[in-house]
């Protein structure tokens, strides 16, 4: 009888081992499955490039949507803070108002609007969307980049002023010591969150800057700027008018 009981226990033990060996252990059953969203990597860089060369004094900003490119004239100004080794670099340019863009042909020249700001009395009026791209640097860091717009028409949802956020950027600069601003120049590529405004999806801006003027406009200055009124006043202050 004892032998039968022993034999029965041996058979049961072997059977249990075989049953367990057939079980597949799936680790996925022990962990919650999650879909990881892919995020776009931001490549924000400010680098010193000793191979840069001066390209001034004429500056252009190039706009692209990946399929077409347009270059528009710009002016460059800078303001340094020697004590804190900071500098603000401001590029000023202009494009036609939205109303003007609706009537212009694709082949019409649109890149010289900013030249109205240095008119010597030939123009009777001024029109356009004036853009202020400002890059603020401290040492080897970017403190801020902004694109502010002021138009002679209420082009921005019924308003004359607008601010556009920057998505990412890449800047190459001649030096990180800003004590002598005239030695500061470089190249940049900036991608906006919204359109620049010359044509659809023109969110990528590339260009060159070189510090040679020492006055920039603040956000408050731009918001308060009455473009047409200041244009008329400037012509009156000259004391002369060229007549055809």
C-alpha positions in Angstrom: 0.0 0.0 0.0 2.8 2.4 0.9 4.4 1.7 -2.5 1.2 2.6 -4.3 0.9 5.9 -2.4 4.5 6.7 -3.2 4.1 5.9 -6.9 1.0 8.1 -7.0 2.9 11.1 -5.5 5.7 10.7 -8.0 3.3 10.7 -10.9 1.5 13.8 -9.6 4.8 15.7 -9.1 6.0 14.9 -12.7 2.7 16.0 -14.1 2.7 19.4 -12.4 6.3 20.1 -13.6 5.3 19.3 -17.2 2.2 21.5 -16.9 4.3 24.5 -15.6 6.9 24.1 -18.3 4.2 24.4 -21.0 3.1 27.8 -19.6 4.5 30.8 -21.5 5.4 33.8 -19.5 4.4 37.0 -21.3 6.0 40.1 -19.7 3.6 42.4 -21.5 0.8 41.0 -19.3 2.6 42.6 -16.3 3.1 46.1 -17.7 0.7 48.6 -19.0 1.1 49.2 -22.7 1.5 52.9 -23.6 1.8 54.7 -27.0 4.7 57.1 -26.7 4.1 60.2 -28.8 7.0 61.4 -31.0 8.0 65.0 -30.3 9.8 67.3 -32.7 13.3 68.0 -31.5 14.1 71.7 -31.2 17.6 72.6 -32.5 18.1 75.9 -30.7 21.8 76.9 -31.0 24.0 79.9 -30.7 27.6 79.2 -31.8 30.8 81.1 -32.3 32.0 80.8 -35.9 35.5 82.1 -36.6 35.0 81.5 -40.4 32.3 84.2 -40.7 33.0 87.1 -43.0 31.4 90.5 -43.2 28.7 90.9 -45.8 27.3 94.4 -45.1 26.3 97.1 -45.4 23.3 95.9 -47.4 21.1 93.4 -45.6 18.5 91.0 -46.9 16.1 88.7 -45.1 15.1 85.6 -47.0 11.7 84.0 -46.5 10.8 80.5 -47.5 8.0 77.9 -47.1 10.2 75.1 -48.4 9.1 75.5 -52.0 9.7 79.2 -52.8 12.0 81.9 -51.6 11.8 85.7 -51.5 14.4 88.2 -50.3 13.5 91.6 -48.8 15.7 94.5 -47.8 16.3 95.1 -44.1 18.1 97.6 -41.9 20.3 96.5 -38.9 20.7 98.3 -35.6 22.2 97.2 -32.3 22.3 98.3 -28.6 25.0 96.9 -26.3 25.3 96.8 -22.5 29.1 96.6 -22.0 28.9 96.1 -18.2 26.6 93.0 -18.5 28.0 91.9 -21.8 24.6 91.9 -23.5 23.5 93.1 -26.9 20.2 93.6 -28.7 20.3 93.1 -32.5 17.3 94.4 -34.4 16.6 93.9 -38.1 13.8 96.2 -39.5 12.1 95.3 -42.8 8.7 95.8 -44.4 6.2 94.1 -46.7 3.0 95.3 -48.4 -0.2 95.5 -46.4 -2.6 92.6 -46.8 -4.8 94.7 -49.0 -1.9 95.5 -51.3 -0.8 91.9 -51.4 -4.3 90.9 -52.6 -3.9 93.2 -55.6 -0.2 92.7 -56.5 0.9 90.1 -59.0 3.3 87.3 -58.2 6.0 88.9 -60.3 5.6 92.3 -58.7 8.6 93.5 -56.6 7.6 93.5 -52.9 11.0 93.5 -51.1 11.8 97.2 -51.0 9.0 98.5 -48.7 11.3 99.4 -45.9 13.1 102.0 -48.0 10.1 104.2 -47.4 11.7 104.9 -44.0 14.6 106.7 -45.7 12.5 108.6 -48.3 13.9 112.0 -49.1 10.6 113.6 -49.9 9.6 111.8 -53.1 6.7 110.0 -51.5 3.3 111.5 -50.6 2.2 108.7 -48.3 3.6 105.5 -46.6 2.0 102.1 -46.5 3.1 98.7 -45.4 3.6 96.1 -42.6 6.8 97.0 -40.8 8.6 94.1 -39.1 11.0 94.2 -36.2 13.1 91.1 -35.6 15.0 91.5 -32.4 17.6 89.0 -31.0 18.9 89.6 -27.5 22.1 87.9 -26.4 24.0 87.6 -23.1 27.5 86.0 -23.2 26.9 82.7 -25.2 23.2 82.5 -24.5 20.1 83.8 -26.3 17.9 85.7 -23.8 15.0 86.4 -26.2 14.0 86.5 -29.9 10.9 88.4 -31.0 9.1 89.4 -34.2 6.9 92.5 -33.8 4.8 93.9 -36.6 3.2 97.3 -37.0 1.0 98.1 -40.1 -0.6 101.1 -41.6 -3.8 99.0 -41.9 -5.6 97.0 -39.2 -4.1 93.8 -40.7 -4.0 91.7 -37.5 -7.5 90.8 -36.7 -8.6 94.4 -36.7 -5.4 95.6 -34.9 -2.4 97.5 -36.1 0.1 95.7 -33.9 1.1 92.0 -33.7 3.6 89.7 -32.1 4.7 86.4 -33.5 6.3 83.6 -31.4 9.5 81.9 -32.4 9.6 78.1 -32.7 13.3 77.5 -33.0 16.5 79.1 -34.2 20.1 78.7 -35.2 22.6 81.6 -34.9 26.2 81.8 -35.8 28.1 84.8 -34.4 31.6 86.3 -34.8 32.3 86.7 -31.0 30.7 86.5 -27.6 32.4 89.6 -26.3 30.0 92.5 -27.2 32.0 95.4 -25.8 32.9 96.5 -29.3 29.6 96.2 -31.1 30.9 97.0 -34.5 32.8 93.7 -34.4 29.6 91.7 -33.9 28.1 90.1 -37.0 26.7 86.7 -38.0 24.1 84.5 -39.8 20.8 83.3 -38.5 17.9 80.9 -39.3 14.7 81.4 -37.4 11.5 79.4 -37.7 8.2 81.1 -36.6 5.1 79.6 -35.2 3.0 81.6 -37.6 3.5 83.0 -41.1 5.7 86.0 -41.6 3.1 87.4 -43.9 4.5 87.8 -47.4 3.0 84.6 -48.7 1.4 81.4 -47.3 3.5 79.4 -44.8 6.6 81.6 -45.0 7.6 80.7 -41.5 11.4 80.2 -42.1 13.6 83.3 -42.0 17.3 83.3 -42.9 19.6 86.3 -43.0 22.7 88.2 -41.9 23.3 90.9 -39.3 26.1 93.4 -38.7 26.1 96.0 -36.0 26.7 99.5 -37.2 23.8 101.7 -35.9 23.2 102.1 -32.2 19.5 102.8 -31.8 16.7 100.2 -31.6 13.0 100.4 -31.0 11.4 98.8 -27.9 8.1 97.0 -27.9 6.3 100.0 -26.4 7.9 102.3 -29.1 6.5 100.1 -31.9 3.1 99.8 -30.3 2.8 103.6 -30.0 4.2 104.3 -33.4 1.8 106.2 -35.6 3.4 105.4 -39.0 1.5 107.8 -41.2 1.6 110.7 -38.7 5.4 110.4 -38.1 6.0 110.2 -41.9 4.1 113.5 -42.5 5.8 115.2 -39.6 9.2 114.1 -40.8 8.6 115.6 -44.3 7.3 118.9 -42.7 10.4 119.1 -40.5 12.7 119.0 -43.5 11.5 122.4 -44.7 11.4 121.5 -48.3 9.5 119.3 -50.8 10.7 118.0 -54.1 8.1 118.7 -56.8 7.9 116.9 -60.2 
